Structures are given as structure tokens and as C-alpha cells.
Amino acid sequence: MDKMAEVEISKDGELYLARITLPTGEVITLENEDFEEVLEQVANDLQERFGA
């Protein structure tokens, strides 16, 4: 099994932060005040990178 990405989600005050780390070492940081929105941003980013 190959690791496609590592996702870390944290909260800083009212802001949710998502950090996506790719196997290449590239780090993408997303942020949103709405938890569901930040999850949707993560899903969309990963879909664009790895989706069919």
C-alpha cells in the first residue's frame, strides 16, 4: 500500500487549519472558519490531484 497523502486538521481559535503533506514533501495548507468547509476543501484538493 502506498501513502498518497497525510492530512492533519487543527483548530486555532475560530479557524480550522488543514495541512496536507504529500509524499514529495510538498505541504498544502487550507483554512476556513467552518469545519465542513475545510473538509470539503481537503476533499476537493485530493480529488483534483488523485481523482480519475
All heavy atoms as TSV, in Angstrom:
chain	resi	resn	atom	element	x	y	z
A	1	MET	N	N	0.845	-1.176	0.000
A	1	MET	CA	C	0.000	0.000	0.000
A	1	MET	C	C	0.895	1.245	0.000
A	1	MET	O	O	1.829	1.340	0.783
A	1	MET	CB	C	-0.906	-0.025	1.231
A	1	MET	CG	C	-1.758	1.178	1.339
A	1	MET	SD	S	-3.080	1.214	2.579
A	1	MET	CE	C	-2.623	0.142	3.852
A	2	ASP	N	N	0.595	2.187	-0.889
A	2	ASP	CA	C	1.351	3.438	-0.988
A	2	ASP	C	C	0.585	4.564	-0.308
A	2	ASP	O	O	-0.618	4.728	-0.523
A	2	ASP	CB	C	1.572	3.823	-2.458
A	2	ASP	CG	C	2.481	2.843	-3.179
A	2	ASP	OD1	O	3.380	2.291	-2.530
A	2	ASP	OD2	O	2.273	2.632	-4.381
A	3	LYS	N	N	1.283	5.356	0.492
A	3	LYS	CA	C	0.670	6.513	1.136
A	3	LYS	C	C	0.530	7.616	0.097
A	3	LYS	O	O	1.500	8.000	-0.555
A	3	LYS	CB	C	1.541	6.994	2.290
A	3	LYS	CG	C	0.903	8.160	3.043
A	3	LYS	CD	C	1.825	8.721	4.108
A	3	LYS	CE	C	1.805	7.859	5.331
A	3	LYS	NZ	N	2.501	8.513	6.476
A	4	MET	N	N	-0.696	8.119	-0.071
A	4	MET	CA	C	-0.954	9.167	-1.052
A	4	MET	C	C	-0.790	10.561	-0.439
A	4	MET	O	O	-0.340	11.487	-1.116
A	4	MET	CB	C	-2.356	9.018	-1.623
A	4	MET	CG	C	-2.523	7.733	-2.422
A	4	MET	SD	S	-4.215	7.442	-2.938
A	4	MET	CE	C	-4.501	8.791	-4.037
A	5	ALA	N	N	-1.189	10.704	0.819
A	5	ALA	CA	C	-1.083	11.994	1.489
A	5	ALA	C	C	-1.328	11.786	2.978
A	5	ALA	O	O	-1.944	10.812	3.386
A	5	ALA	CB	C	-2.103	12.982	0.941
A	6	GLU	N	N	-0.845	12.742	3.743
A	6	GLU	CA	C	-1.116	12.752	5.177
A	6	GLU	C	C	-1.867	14.046	5.453
A	6	GLU	O	O	-1.450	15.117	5.009
A	6	GLU	CB	C	0.211	12.728	5.932
A	6	GLU	CG	C	0.069	12.578	7.411
A	6	GLU	CD	C	1.425	12.387	8.060
A	6	GLU	OE1	O	2.126	11.416	7.705
A	6	GLU	OE2	O	1.787	13.230	8.891
A	7	VAL	N	N	-2.994	13.947	6.184
A	7	VAL	CA	C	-3.823	15.116	6.452
A	7	VAL	C	C	-3.872	15.348	7.961
A	7	VAL	O	O	-4.162	14.426	8.724
A	7	VAL	CB	C	-5.262	14.928	5.904
A	7	VAL	CG1	C	-6.120	16.147	6.228
A	7	VAL	CG2	C	-5.236	14.677	4.400
A	8	GLU	N	N	-3.591	16.562	8.353
A	8	GLU	CA	C	-3.661	16.953	9.756
A	8	GLU	C	C	-4.626	18.122	9.859
A	8	GLU	O	O	-4.503	19.103	9.120
A	8	GLU	CB	C	-2.282	17.375	10.251
A	8	GLU	CG	C	-2.264	17.867	11.671
A	8	GLU	CD	C	-0.886	18.356	12.073
A	8	GLU	OE1	O	0.114	17.779	11.615
A	8	GLU	OE2	O	-0.826	19.331	12.837
A	9	ILE	N	N	-5.594	18.024	10.766
A	9	ILE	CA	C	-6.556	19.111	10.948
A	9	ILE	C	C	-6.451	19.597	12.387
A	9	ILE	O	O	-6.431	18.802	13.322
A	9	ILE	CB	C	-7.995	18.645	10.635
A	9	ILE	CG1	C	-8.077	18.212	9.173
A	9	ILE	CG2	C	-8.999	19.759	10.939
A	9	ILE	CD1	C	-9.405	17.673	8.742
A	10	SER	N	N	-6.352	20.909	12.530
A	10	SER	CA	C	-6.272	21.505	13.855
A	10	SER	C	C	-7.157	22.745	13.903
A	10	SER	O	O	-7.683	23.189	12.887
A	10	SER	CB	C	-4.823	21.851	14.204
A	10	SER	OG	O	-4.270	22.693	13.227
A	11	LYS	N	N	-7.322	23.273	15.112
A	11	LYS	CA	C	-8.156	24.459	15.286
A	11	LYS	C	C	-7.362	25.509	16.044
A	11	LYS	O	O	-6.730	25.204	17.052
A	11	LYS	CB	C	-9.431	24.104	16.050
A	11	LYS	CG	C	-10.424	25.232	16.122
A	11	LYS	CD	C	-11.725	24.817	16.755
A	11	LYS	CE	C	-12.686	25.992	16.761
A	11	LYS	NZ	N	-13.911	25.691	17.484
A	12	ASP	N	N	-7.382	26.728	15.512
A	12	ASP	CA	C	-6.708	27.852	16.139
A	12	ASP	C	C	-7.755	28.924	16.373
A	12	ASP	O	O	-8.116	29.653	15.446
A	12	ASP	CB	C	-5.577	28.355	15.245
A	12	ASP	CG	C	-4.773	29.472	15.886
A	12	ASP	OD1	O	-4.938	29.715	17.100
A	12	ASP	OD2	O	-3.973	30.097	15.167
A	13	GLY	N	N	-8.277	28.989	17.577
A	13	GLY	CA	C	-9.377	29.922	17.862
A	13	GLY	C	C	-10.608	29.502	17.086
A	13	GLY	O	O	-11.100	28.391	17.254
A	14	GLU	N	N	-11.081	30.361	16.213
A	14	GLU	CA	C	-12.267	30.051	15.403
A	14	GLU	C	C	-11.906	29.504	14.027
A	14	GLU	O	O	-12.783	29.241	13.211
A	14	GLU	CB	C	-13.134	31.310	15.247
A	14	GLU	CG	C	-13.728	31.814	16.543
A	14	GLU	CD	C	-14.666	30.796	17.176
A	14	GLU	OE1	O	-15.507	30.223	16.466
A	14	GLU	OE2	O	-14.537	30.574	18.396
A	15	LEU	N	N	-10.620	29.332	13.754
A	15	LEU	CA	C	-10.161	28.938	12.427
A	15	LEU	C	C	-9.709	27.481	12.413
A	15	LEU	O	O	-8.918	27.055	13.253
A	15	LEU	CB	C	-8.987	29.842	12.029
A	15	LEU	CG	C	-8.560	29.860	10.576
A	15	LEU	CD1	C	-9.688	30.338	9.674
A	15	LEU	CD2	C	-7.344	30.747	10.403
A	16	TYR	N	N	-10.236	26.713	11.465
A	16	TYR	CA	C	-9.799	25.331	11.261
A	16	TYR	C	C	-8.702	25.323	10.214
A	16	TYR	O	O	-8.815	25.979	9.186
A	16	TYR	CB	C	-10.965	24.457	10.780
A	16	TYR	CG	C	-12.005	24.247	11.832
A	16	TYR	CD1	C	-13.141	25.044	11.879
A	16	TYR	CD2	C	-11.855	23.255	12.796
A	16	TYR	CE1	C	-14.097	24.862	12.862
A	16	TYR	CE2	C	-12.808	23.061	13.780
A	16	TYR	CZ	C	-13.929	23.874	13.804
A	16	TYR	OH	O	-14.867	23.692	14.779
A	17	LEU	N	N	-7.633	24.605	10.505
A	17	LEU	CA	C	-6.495	24.520	9.601
A	17	LEU	C	C	-6.311	23.075	9.164
A	17	LEU	O	O	-6.348	22.162	10.000
A	17	LEU	CB	C	-5.218	24.982	10.307
A	17	LEU	CG	C	-5.276	26.365	10.941
A	17	LEU	CD1	C	-4.093	26.571	11.866
A	17	LEU	CD2	C	-5.308	27.430	9.870
A	18	ALA	N	N	-6.130	22.868	7.891
A	18	ALA	CA	C	-5.846	21.536	7.360
A	18	ALA	C	C	-4.503	21.591	6.666
A	18	ALA	O	O	-4.260	22.462	5.837
A	18	ALA	CB	C	-6.932	21.098	6.391
A	19	ARG	N	N	-3.627	20.665	7.023
A	19	ARG	CA	C	-2.330	20.582	6.373
A	19	ARG	C	C	-2.238	19.233	5.679
A	19	ARG	O	O	-2.357	18.193	6.311
A	19	ARG	CB	C	-1.196	20.729	7.372
A	19	ARG	CG	C	0.121	20.602	6.643
A	19	ARG	CD	C	1.354	21.006	7.350
A	19	ARG	NE	N	1.480	20.710	8.737
A	19	ARG	CZ	C	2.209	21.439	9.569
A	19	ARG	NH1	N	2.832	22.497	9.137
A	19	ARG	NH2	N	2.320	21.099	10.813
A	20	ILE	N	N	-2.037	19.283	4.365
A	20	ILE	CA	C	-1.900	18.078	3.554
A	20	ILE	C	C	-0.421	17.954	3.203
A	20	ILE	O	O	0.155	18.869	2.619
A	20	ILE	CB	C	-2.726	18.176	2.255
A	20	ILE	CG1	C	-4.197	18.426	2.573
A	20	ILE	CG2	C	-2.556	16.911	1.416
A	20	ILE	CD1	C	-5.038	18.797	1.363
A	21	THR	N	N	0.179	16.836	3.584
A	21	THR	CA	C	1.578	16.577	3.249
A	21	THR	C	C	1.620	15.452	2.228
A	21	THR	O	O	1.113	14.349	2.481
A	21	THR	CB	C	2.386	16.191	4.498
A	21	THR	OG1	O	2.234	17.210	5.491
A	21	THR	CG2	C	3.859	16.032	4.158
A	22	LEU	N	N	2.203	15.739	1.075
A	22	LEU	CA	C	2.319	14.761	0.005
A	22	LEU	C	C	3.633	13.999	0.138
A	22	LEU	O	O	4.578	14.499	0.765
A	22	LEU	CB	C	2.239	15.467	-1.345
A	22	LEU	CG	C	0.953	16.281	-1.588
A	22	LEU	CD1	C	1.062	17.058	-2.882
A	22	LEU	CD2	C	-0.259	15.387	-1.591
A	23	PRO	N	N	3.730	12.809	-0.450
A	23	PRO	CA	C	4.962	12.031	-0.369
A	23	PRO	C	C	6.189	12.772	-0.918
A	23	PRO	O	O	7.309	12.493	-0.515
A	23	PRO	CB	C	4.661	10.786	-1.214
A	23	PRO	CG	C	3.188	10.664	-1.193
A	23	PRO	CD	C	2.663	12.076	-1.128
A	24	THR	N	N	5.975	13.743	-1.803
A	24	THR	CA	C	7.081	14.528	-2.365
A	24	THR	C	C	7.642	15.526	-1.351
A	24	THR	O	O	8.662	16.147	-1.602
A	24	THR	CB	C	6.599	15.316	-3.583
A	24	THR	OG1	O	5.552	16.207	-3.160
A	24	THR	CG2	C	6.091	14.409	-4.679
A	25	GLY	N	N	6.919	15.709	-0.227
A	25	GLY	CA	C	7.320	16.687	0.770
A	25	GLY	C	C	6.564	17.994	0.636
A	25	GLY	O	O	6.645	18.861	1.507
A	26	GLU	N	N	5.821	18.143	-0.452
A	26	GLU	CA	C	5.013	19.351	-0.641
A	26	GLU	C	C	3.944	19.419	0.444
A	26	GLU	O	O	3.315	18.419	0.787
A	26	GLU	CB	C	4.350	19.323	-2.018
A	26	GLU	CG	C	3.499	20.534	-2.309
A	26	GLU	CD	C	2.802	20.470	-3.662
A	26	GLU	OE1	O	2.972	19.477	-4.397
A	26	GLU	OE2	O	2.075	21.425	-3.969
A	27	VAL	N	N	3.746	20.608	0.996
A	27	VAL	CA	C	2.744	20.823	2.036
A	27	VAL	C	C	1.742	21.854	1.552
A	27	VAL	O	O	2.121	22.940	1.111
A	27	VAL	CB	C	3.392	21.289	3.354
A	27	VAL	CG1	C	2.337	21.581	4.406
A	27	VAL	CG2	C	4.386	20.250	3.857
A	28	ILE	N	N	0.476	21.493	1.625
A	28	ILE	CA	C	-0.607	22.402	1.253
A	28	ILE	C	C	-1.349	22.750	2.532
A	28	ILE	O	O	-1.707	21.856	3.308
A	28	ILE	CB	C	-1.591	21.742	0.253
A	28	ILE	CG1	C	-0.872	21.383	-1.053
A	28	ILE	CG2	C	-2.761	22.648	-0.050
A	28	ILE	CD1	C	-0.428	19.979	-1.120
A	29	THR	N	N	-1.573	24.035	2.777
A	29	THR	CA	C	-2.292	24.469	3.963
A	29	THR	C	C	-3.598	25.130	3.540
A	29	THR	O	O	-3.603	26.013	2.686
A	29	THR	CB	C	-1.443	25.460	4.789
A	29	THR	OG1	O	-0.207	24.835	5.121
A	29	THR	CG2	C	-2.165	25.848	6.067
A	30	LEU	N	N	-4.679	24.652	4.132
A	30	LEU	CA	C	-6.005	25.198	3.861
A	30	LEU	C	C	-6.579	25.703	5.180
A	30	LEU	O	O	-6.300	25.131	6.235
A	30	LEU	CB	C	-6.915	24.120	3.274
A	30	LEU	CG	C	-6.384	23.392	2.031
A	30	LEU	CD1	C	-7.236	22.177	1.738
A	30	LEU	CD2	C	-6.359	24.325	0.846
A	31	GLU	N	N	-7.402	26.728	5.132
A	31	GLU	CA	C	-8.013	27.223	6.354
A	31	GLU	C	C	-9.413	27.735	6.068
A	31	GLU	O	O	-9.715	28.205	4.969
A	31	GLU	CB	C	-7.160	28.307	7.004
A	31	GLU	CG	C	-6.798	29.457	6.108
A	31	GLU	CD	C	-5.837	30.422	6.781
A	31	GLU	OE1	O	-4.751	29.993	7.199
A	31	GLU	OE2	O	-6.207	31.607	6.877
A	32	ASN	N	N	-10.270	27.592	7.088
A	32	ASN	CA	C	-11.645	28.043	6.963
A	32	ASN	C	C	-12.236	28.136	8.364
A	32	ASN	O	O	-11.842	27.387	9.245
A	32	ASN	CB	C	-12.459	27.071	6.099
A	32	ASN	CG	C	-13.693	27.709	5.513
A	32	ASN	OD1	O	-14.552	28.195	6.237
A	32	ASN	ND2	N	-13.780	27.708	4.194
A	33	GLU	N	N	-13.188	29.010	8.550
A	33	GLU	CA	C	-13.853	29.127	9.852
A	33	GLU	C	C	-14.912	28.043	10.043
A	33	GLU	O	O	-15.353	27.822	11.160
A	33	GLU	CB	C	-14.476	30.514	10.007
A	33	GLU	CG	C	-13.436	31.614	10.144
A	33	GLU	CD	C	-14.045	32.976	10.342
A	33	GLU	OE1	O	-15.286	33.107	10.375
A	33	GLU	OE2	O	-13.254	33.938	10.472
A	34	ASP	N	N	-15.306	27.376	8.965
A	34	ASP	CA	C	-16.329	26.328	9.020
A	34	ASP	C	C	-15.667	24.957	8.850
A	34	ASP	O	O	-14.972	24.723	7.866
A	34	ASP	CB	C	-17.364	26.578	7.920
A	34	ASP	CG	C	-18.509	25.593	7.976
A	34	ASP	OD1	O	-18.370	24.505	7.381
A	34	ASP	OD2	O	-19.528	25.898	8.621
A	35	PHE	N	N	-15.887	24.062	9.811
A	35	PHE	CA	C	-15.243	22.752	9.791
A	35	PHE	C	C	-15.605	21.962	8.535
A	35	PHE	O	O	-14.736	21.377	7.882
A	35	PHE	CB	C	-15.641	21.966	11.051
A	35	PHE	CG	C	-14.988	20.620	11.144
A	35	PHE	CD1	C	-13.628	20.502	11.369
A	35	PHE	CD2	C	-15.734	19.458	11.014
A	35	PHE	CE1	C	-13.017	19.261	11.456
A	35	PHE	CE2	C	-15.129	18.219	11.096
A	35	PHE	CZ	C	-13.772	18.125	11.321
A	36	GLU	N	N	-16.887	21.935	8.188
A	36	GLU	CA	C	-17.306	21.187	6.998
A	36	GLU	C	C	-16.684	21.755	5.732
A	36	GLU	O	O	-16.333	21.013	4.816
A	36	GLU	CB	C	-18.835	21.171	6.891
A	36	GLU	CG	C	-19.471	20.286	7.938
A	36	GLU	CD	C	-20.986	20.194	7.793
A	36	GLU	OE1	O	-21.511	20.453	6.691
A	36	GLU	OE2	O	-21.636	19.864	8.795
A	37	GLU	N	N	-16.533	23.061	5.679
A	37	GLU	CA	C	-15.922	23.701	4.505
A	37	GLU	C	C	-14.455	23.303	4.359
A	37	GLU	O	O	-13.984	23.058	3.253
A	37	GLU	CB	C	-16.052	25.222	4.593
A	37	GLU	CG	C	-17.449	25.733	4.374
A	37	GLU	CD	C	-17.933	25.585	2.944
A	37	GLU	OE1	O	-17.107	25.693	2.014
A	37	GLU	OE2	O	-19.123	25.359	2.758
A	38	VAL	N	N	-13.723	23.257	5.476
A	38	VAL	CA	C	-12.315	22.892	5.374
A	38	VAL	C	C	-12.190	21.420	4.952
A	38	VAL	O	O	-11.312	21.068	4.168
A	38	VAL	CB	C	-11.520	23.209	6.663
A	38	VAL	CG1	C	-11.673	22.161	7.726
A	38	VAL	CG2	C	-10.050	23.404	6.343
A	39	LEU	N	N	-13.101	20.563	5.413
A	39	LEU	CA	C	-13.095	19.167	4.962
A	39	LEU	C	C	-13.394	19.074	3.470
A	39	LEU	O	O	-12.780	18.282	2.745
A	39	LEU	CB	C	-14.114	18.342	5.747
A	39	LEU	CG	C	-13.796	18.068	7.207
A	39	LEU	CD1	C	-14.923	17.269	7.838
A	39	LEU	CD2	C	-12.476	17.341	7.371
A	40	GLU	N	N	-14.318	19.896	3.004
A	40	GLU	CA	C	-14.651	19.913	1.574
A	40	GLU	C	C	-13.461	20.402	0.750
A	40	GLU	O	O	-13.178	19.872	-0.320
A	40	GLU	CB	C	-15.862	20.807	1.331
A	40	GLU	CG	C	-16.393	20.718	-0.083
A	40	GLU	CD	C	-17.707	21.457	-0.258
A	40	GLU	OE1	O	-18.602	21.290	0.588
A	40	GLU	OE2	O	-17.805	22.203	-1.243
A	41	GLN	N	N	-12.733	21.393	1.268
A	41	GLN	CA	C	-11.542	21.884	0.579
A	41	GLN	C	C	-10.493	20.777	0.468
A	41	GLN	O	O	-9.863	20.617	-0.583
A	41	GLN	CB	C	-10.938	23.074	1.324
A	41	GLN	CG	C	-11.729	24.354	1.210
A	41	GLN	CD	C	-11.118	25.457	2.052
A	41	GLN	OE1	O	-10.947	25.323	3.257
A	41	GLN	NE2	N	-10.782	26.567	1.404
A	42	VAL	N	N	-10.308	20.013	1.550
A	42	VAL	CA	C	-9.355	18.898	1.531
A	42	VAL	C	C	-9.783	17.872	0.486
A	42	VAL	O	O	-8.981	17.429	-0.334
A	42	VAL	CB	C	-9.238	18.243	2.924
A	42	VAL	CG1	C	-8.468	16.935	2.851
A	42	VAL	CG2	C	-8.575	19.196	3.912
A	43	ALA	N	N	-11.068	17.500	0.519
A	43	ALA	CA	C	-11.573	16.508	-0.430
A	43	ALA	C	C	-11.400	16.979	-1.865
A	43	ALA	O	O	-10.972	16.212	-2.736
A	43	ALA	CB	C	-13.045	16.203	-0.140
A	44	ASN	N	N	-11.707	18.236	-2.133
A	44	ASN	CA	C	-11.578	18.775	-3.488
A	44	ASN	C	C	-10.124	18.792	-3.950
A	44	ASN	O	O	-9.828	18.438	-5.096
A	44	ASN	CB	C	-12.169	20.187	-3.566
A	44	ASN	CG	C	-13.677	20.190	-3.494
A	44	ASN	OD1	O	-14.335	19.176	-3.739
A	44	ASN	ND2	N	-14.240	21.325	-3.127
A	45	ASP	N	N	-9.223	19.191	-3.072
A	45	ASP	CA	C	-7.807	19.233	-3.438
A	45	ASP	C	C	-7.298	17.839	-3.768
A	45	ASP	O	O	-6.639	17.640	-4.789
A	45	ASP	CB	C	-6.986	19.839	-2.302
A	45	ASP	CG	C	-5.535	20.033	-2.694
A	45	ASP	OD1	O	-4.754	19.055	-2.576
A	45	ASP	OD2	O	-5.180	21.136	-3.153
A	46	LEU	N	N	-7.629	16.862	-2.920
A	46	LEU	CA	C	-7.163	15.493	-3.158
A	46	LEU	C	C	-7.807	14.894	-4.401
A	46	LEU	O	O	-7.165	14.160	-5.147
A	46	LEU	CB	C	-7.423	14.629	-1.924
A	46	LEU	CG	C	-6.617	15.007	-0.681
A	46	LEU	CD1	C	-7.027	14.140	0.501
A	46	LEU	CD2	C	-5.130	14.919	-0.940
A	47	GLN	N	N	-9.075	15.218	-4.654
A	47	GLN	CA	C	-9.765	14.736	-5.847
A	47	GLN	C	C	-9.088	15.259	-7.104
A	47	GLN	O	O	-8.884	14.535	-8.063
A	47	GLN	CB	C	-11.232	15.147	-5.819
A	47	GLN	CG	C	-12.030	14.737	-7.045
A	47	GLN	CD	C	-12.241	13.247	-7.153
A	47	GLN	OE1	O	-12.327	12.564	-6.129
A	47	GLN	NE2	N	-12.310	12.723	-8.348
A	48	GLU	N	N	-8.714	16.552	-7.094
A	48	GLU	CA	C	-8.030	17.154	-8.247
A	48	GLU	C	C	-6.683	16.487	-8.497
A	48	GLU	O	O	-6.288	16.292	-9.643
A	48	GLU	CB	C	-7.831	18.658	-8.018
A	48	GLU	CG	C	-9.107	19.459	-8.131
A	48	GLU	CD	C	-8.893	20.924	-7.805
A	48	GLU	OE1	O	-7.720	21.374	-7.731
A	48	GLU	OE2	O	-9.892	21.634	-7.599
A	49	ARG	N	N	-5.980	16.133	-7.423
A	49	ARG	CA	C	-4.652	15.529	-7.562
A	49	ARG	C	C	-4.689	14.064	-7.954
A	49	ARG	O	O	-3.892	13.596	-8.747
A	49	ARG	CB	C	-3.876	15.665	-6.255
A	49	ARG	CG	C	-3.486	17.055	-5.933
A	49	ARG	CD	C	-2.810	17.147	-4.578
A	49	ARG	NE	N	-2.684	18.535	-4.179
A	49	ARG	CZ	C	-1.737	19.346	-4.637
A	49	ARG	NH1	N	-0.832	18.909	-5.447
A	49	ARG	NH2	N	-1.708	20.605	-4.241
A	50	PHE	N	N	-5.635	13.320	-7.364
A	50	PHE	CA	C	-5.599	11.866	-7.497
A	50	PHE	C	C	-6.834	11.262	-8.152
A	50	PHE	O	O	-6.869	10.076	-8.428
A	50	PHE	CB	C	-5.414	11.208	-6.123
A	50	PHE	CG	C	-4.189	11.689	-5.404
A	50	PHE	CD1	C	-4.288	12.431	-4.249
A	50	PHE	CD2	C	-2.929	11.405	-5.900
A	50	PHE	CE1	C	-3.145	12.865	-3.571
A	50	PHE	CE2	C	-1.776	11.841	-5.247
A	50	PHE	CZ	C	-1.897	12.571	-4.080
A	51	GLY	N	N	-7.874	12.077	-8.391
A	51	GLY	CA	C	-9.117	11.557	-8.947
A	51	GLY	C	C	-8.955	11.147	-10.400
A	51	GLY	O	O	-8.045	11.552	-11.100
A	52	ALA	N	N	-9.888	10.320	-10.798
A	52	ALA	CA	C	-9.854	9.817	-12.177
A	52	ALA	C	C	-10.433	10.822	-13.136
A	52	ALA	O	O	-11.170	11.680	-12.829
A	52	ALA	CB	C	-10.654	8.530	-12.269
